Structure formats: structure tokens, C-alpha cells
């Protein structure tokens, strides 16, 4: 393996000028295992990435970056459901399109979410009323130390809001190599957010929902290929019903989403917007003008610029609403992942 500097600019959607000691593009489990085990012998840190759509490089990475490019889509069906077995290196949005083209609905609300399929369970990606956990059947997980693959059911993945077992117990020494999805043939449209609420439930088609989701995301979210960003930078905070009621009293237009446990989810973008932060910049980093939840690489930003901006956003929202935002994006330091809240606090 060449011990030389490798640019990570094309492997993170912020397009930050970070470098790694080495990069290995793995198209199969064997390549991934070999690269990981060599790094262990050399006592160097390892980072597994897909398309880098949820990463913020704080500095250069002092080890090997393994790029998961395990491909392949298999479809099967029963009387009641379709089953998809998808390689972790497949692009998520292209999978959504593939399924629709095959006449398999159920993923349309998750259109245009950037990144690879293997990253979807880690974050339990979600949008417009649907989360990965709603369609996940299983996750195939590779133990990089012994080469064994185990299959975890959706229940075993311990999915939470932008959270899963893969962020904790299986964070190091494991790689997701495939994801199994199950989609019911009794399709029920989910139309609880945004423009989707205006569609007619009696006649709506999966394609119409897909098109509406693409339009909504395209109109307010910057294209990472043109403007460096990682999509939603912060999680939507969940607060007590008492705190939500207090905010609603002062701001009757505040979006509030009641949760099954009695808590209430707030819209982080709305909170940031009410602090007049749209367009606010530090260094080369800025809050996006159309969607305050997105921080962008406006002009040759560094990881430090984005951290400083995220800190300022968190402080201003905290001071105004007593709500403390937490990053959804993963922060990567020289030796590996860091506690994002700790970095921006």
C-alpha cells in the first residue's frame, strides 16, 4: 500500500481540502478486510466511507480511508412484499429510482438523500415522514478482524432518531456490506409533510410523491456537486411538551411534531432562521440562504471555519430558545471520529 498523501476532496461533499495517508477503494469484502488488517498491523487509524455525504474532516486523517464500493441489487418477492438485497456501495437515490422503475414503491419519500446505501442504517436516514427503519429487513455486517459476516434484523439494529447500533457497539472493526429492504405490495402513501399534504390521497401515485420530494429538496437544498455541504447539519431537536408549549406561546407559527412518547420534535432550520442566521458566514463557511439547516462551503472553507460557524449557530439558538442543537454530521479528526457536540460546544 503506498504510504503517500491522498486528497479526500472528492470523498467528502463539503469538498474540504483534507488528505489521508492512504486511500483504498474496496469493491469486495476481501479488499476491505486486507486493507483494515494491514492498518491494524501498522497501528494506524482506519476510516470507512461511502460518498462522504455526512462527514466533516476537521483536519488531515493520519491513516487509511477505505472507500466502500460493494455493488449489486437483487430483487425477490412474495405474495405480500418485495425484497431488495443491496450492496452497501450503491448510491441511495439511484436505488430509489431503480425501485420505482421496477414498479416497486415505498422508498419515494427518501428520494435525493445523498450518500451510499451502507450509510443509510448508520444514520437511520429519514425524510418526509419515512425512515430507513420503516423499510429495513436486515443489515449484513462484516467483522473485519475475522472476515465473518453476520446478519442483523431491523429490530437488532436498535434504530433511533438518526441513530443505530452501528454508531455504538459496531462502530469500529465492522463494515456494512449489504442492506436488505422489505416493501409491502399494499402501498400506503405517506403525505404528512410539505407539498405532499396538497396531493390527493385517493389518486396519488408513488411517482408523484417522488417528483414532489425531488422538487422540495431541489428548491431549498444546495446541490453538493456545486456547493459543498452535507445536507442537514443539525438534528431536529426533541424537547418536552412543556418546553414546546412555551415556544408555541411566543411563536404560534413554530412547527411542532408530537412524538409517540409525548415529547415534541422541533424544526432545527426554523429555530436557526428565527435567529436571523441565514447567509451568516465565518471564514469560508456560511449558513445557506434558502435552508438554514444547511451549512455550506461558500469559499474554500476549512473544517475549522465550519466548526466555528456551527458553534455560533448553536450558541445563538441556545440563547434564544434554550434548545441546544446537536450535529447530525459526523466529525472526523486526525485519528478518527470525535464527539461532534463536544467539538462545537
WOTABEL-V448750 format. One record per residue. N is the residue number from 1. PSI is psi in radians with two decimals (999 if undefined). Layout:
BEGIN
N|PSI ; N|PSI
END
This chain:
BEGIN
1|2.24 ; 2|2.29 ; 3|1.35 ; 4|2.98 ; 5|2.34 ; 6|2.30 ; 7|2.41 ; 8|0.15 ; 9|-0.68 ; 10|-0.06 ; 11|0.26 ; 12|2.31 ; 13|-0.11 ; 14|-0.26 ; 15|0.75 ; 16|2.57 ; 17|0.87 ; 18|2.80 ; 19|2.77 ; 20|2.81 ; 21|-0.65 ; 22|2.74 ; 23|2.32 ; 24|2.16 ; 25|1.97 ; 26|2.07 ; 27|-0.01 ; 28|2.90 ; 29|-0.66 ; 30|-0.75 ; 31|-0.67 ; 32|-0.79 ; 33|-0.80 ; 34|-0.79 ; 35|-0.73 ; 36|-0.78 ; 37|-0.61 ; 38|-0.75 ; 39|-0.65 ; 40|-0.74 ; 41|-0.62 ; 42|0.00 ; 43|0.77 ; 44|2.58 ; 45|2.69 ; 46|2.48 ; 47|2.20 ; 48|2.28 ; 49|2.74 ; 50|-1.60 ; 51|0.08 ; 52|0.50 ; 53|-0.07 ; 54|0.51 ; 55|2.50 ; 56|1.94 ; 57|2.01 ; 58|-0.43 ; 59|-3.10 ; 60|2.56 ; 61|2.16 ; 62|0.82 ; 63|-2.68 ; 64|2.31 ; 65|2.13 ; 66|2.10 ; 67|2.05 ; 68|1.95 ; 69|0.67 ; 70|2.04 ; 71|3.09 ; 72|2.38 ; 73|2.17 ; 74|2.39 ; 75|2.44 ; 76|2.92 ; 77|2.71 ; 78|-3.03 ; 79|-0.59 ; 80|-0.30 ; 81|2.80 ; 82|2.56 ; 83|2.22 ; 84|2.29 ; 85|2.01 ; 86|2.26 ; 87|2.49 ; 88|-0.38 ; 89|0.01 ; 90|2.57 ; 91|2.32 ; 92|-0.88 ; 93|-0.67 ; 94|-0.55 ; 95|-0.75 ; 96|-0.78 ; 97|-0.75 ; 98|-0.83 ; 99|-0.79 ; 100|-0.73 ; 101|-0.45 ; 102|0.04 ; 103|0.46 ; 104|1.73 ; 105|2.98 ; 106|-0.32 ; 107|-0.04 ; 108|-0.56 ; 109|-0.32 ; 110|0.30 ; 111|2.63 ; 112|0.23 ; 113|2.12 ; 114|2.77 ; 115|-3.14 ; 116|2.82 ; 117|-0.66 ; 118|-0.40 ; 119|-0.36 ; 120|-0.79 ; 121|-0.55 ; 122|-0.84 ; 123|-0.21 ; 124|1.09 ; 125|2.63 ; 126|2.72 ; 127|2.52 ; 128|0.76 ; 129|0.00 ; 130|2.43 ; 131|2.82 ; 132|-0.68 ; 133|-0.44 ; 134|-0.38 ; 135|-0.02 ; 136|2.34 ; 137|-0.79 ; 138|2.92 ; 139|2.24 ; 140|2.15 ; 141|2.21 ; 142|2.20 ; 143|1.93 ; 144|-0.28 ; 145|-0.71 ; 146|-0.05 ; 147|0.08 ; 148|2.52 ; 149|2.27 ; 150|2.64 ; 151|2.09 ; 152|2.31 ; 153|2.88 ; 154|-0.70 ; 155|-0.65 ; 156|-0.32 ; 157|-0.20 ; 158|0.93 ; 159|2.39 ; 160|-2.94 ; 161|1.93 ; 162|0.69 ; 163|2.75 ; 164|3.03 ; 165|-0.46 ; 166|-0.23 ; 167|-0.13 ; 168|-1.56 ; 169|-0.64 ; 170|0.50 ; 171|-0.65 ; 172|2.42 ; 173|0.13 ; 174|2.68 ; 175|2.34 ; 176|2.19 ; 177|-0.36 ; 178|2.72 ; 179|2.34 ; 180|2.30 ; 181|2.55 ; 182|2.18 ; 183|2.14 ; 184|2.47 ; 185|-0.23 ; 186|1.40 ; 187|2.27 ; 188|2.02 ; 189|2.48 ; 190|1.99 ; 191|0.90 ; 192|-0.08 ; 193|2.56 ; 194|-2.42 ; 195|-0.33 ; 196|-0.51 ; 197|-0.31 ; 198|-0.18 ; 199|2.68 ; 200|1.99 ; 201|-0.48 ; 202|-0.53 ; 203|-0.06 ; 204|2.54 ; 205|2.77 ; 206|-0.66 ; 207|-0.66 ; 208|-0.71 ; 209|-0.77 ; 210|-0.85 ; 211|-0.72 ; 212|-0.73 ; 213|-0.78 ; 214|-0.69 ; 215|-0.79 ; 216|-0.81 ; 217|-0.72 ; 218|-0.52 ; 219|-0.43 ; 220|-0.19 ; 221|2.29 ; 222|2.50 ; 223|2.07 ; 224|-0.42 ; 225|-0.41 ; 226|-0.70 ; 227|2.07 ; 228|2.18 ; 229|2.94 ; 230|0.56 ; 231|-2.53 ; 232|2.09 ; 233|-0.62 ; 234|2.66 ; 235|2.63 ; 236|2.09 ; 237|2.60 ; 238|2.19 ; 239|3.03 ; 240|2.76 ; 241|-0.53 ; 242|-0.78 ; 243|-0.68 ; 244|-0.71 ; 245|-0.65 ; 246|-0.72 ; 247|-0.74 ; 248|-0.54 ; 249|-0.71 ; 250|-0.51 ; 251|1.48 ; 252|-0.36 ; 253|0.05 ; 254|2.22 ; 255|2.16 ; 256|2.33 ; 257|1.84 ; 258|2.41 ; 259|2.74 ; 260|-0.50 ; 261|0.10 ; 262|-0.22 ; 263|3.06 ; 264|2.30 ; 265|2.32 ; 266|2.84 ; 267|1.93 ; 268|-0.69 ; 269|-0.69 ; 270|-0.75 ; 271|-0.78 ; 272|-0.73 ; 273|-0.71 ; 274|-0.20 ; 275|0.21 ; 276|0.79 ; 277|-0.08 ; 278|2.22 ; 279|-0.18 ; 280|2.39 ; 281|2.67 ; 282|2.14 ; 283|-2.27 ; 284|0.10 ; 285|2.57 ; 286|2.73 ; 287|2.26 ; 288|2.44 ; 289|-0.58 ; 290|-0.54 ; 291|1.86 ; 292|-0.27 ; 293|-0.19 ; 294|2.19 ; 295|2.42 ; 296|2.69 ; 297|1.60 ; 298|-0.72 ; 299|1.58 ; 300|0.82 ; 301|2.68 ; 302|2.93 ; 303|-0.61 ; 304|-0.67 ; 305|-0.81 ; 306|-0.64 ; 307|-0.78 ; 308|-0.70 ; 309|-0.79 ; 310|-0.67 ; 311|-0.82 ; 312|-0.75 ; 313|-0.82 ; 314|-0.76 ; 315|-0.74 ; 316|-0.74 ; 317|-0.72 ; 318|-0.75 ; 319|-0.64 ; 320|-0.71 ; 321|-0.10 ; 322|0.64 ; 323|2.21 ; 324|1.89 ; 325|2.55 ; 326|2.37 ; 327|2.48 ; 328|-0.48 ; 329|2.51 ; 330|2.30 ; 331|2.20 ; 332|2.10 ; 333|-2.95 ; 334|-0.56 ; 335|-0.04 ; 336|-2.82 ; 337|2.48 ; 338|2.83 ; 339|1.89 ; 340|-0.72 ; 341|-0.74 ; 342|-0.61 ; 343|-0.69 ; 344|-0.09 ; 345|999
END
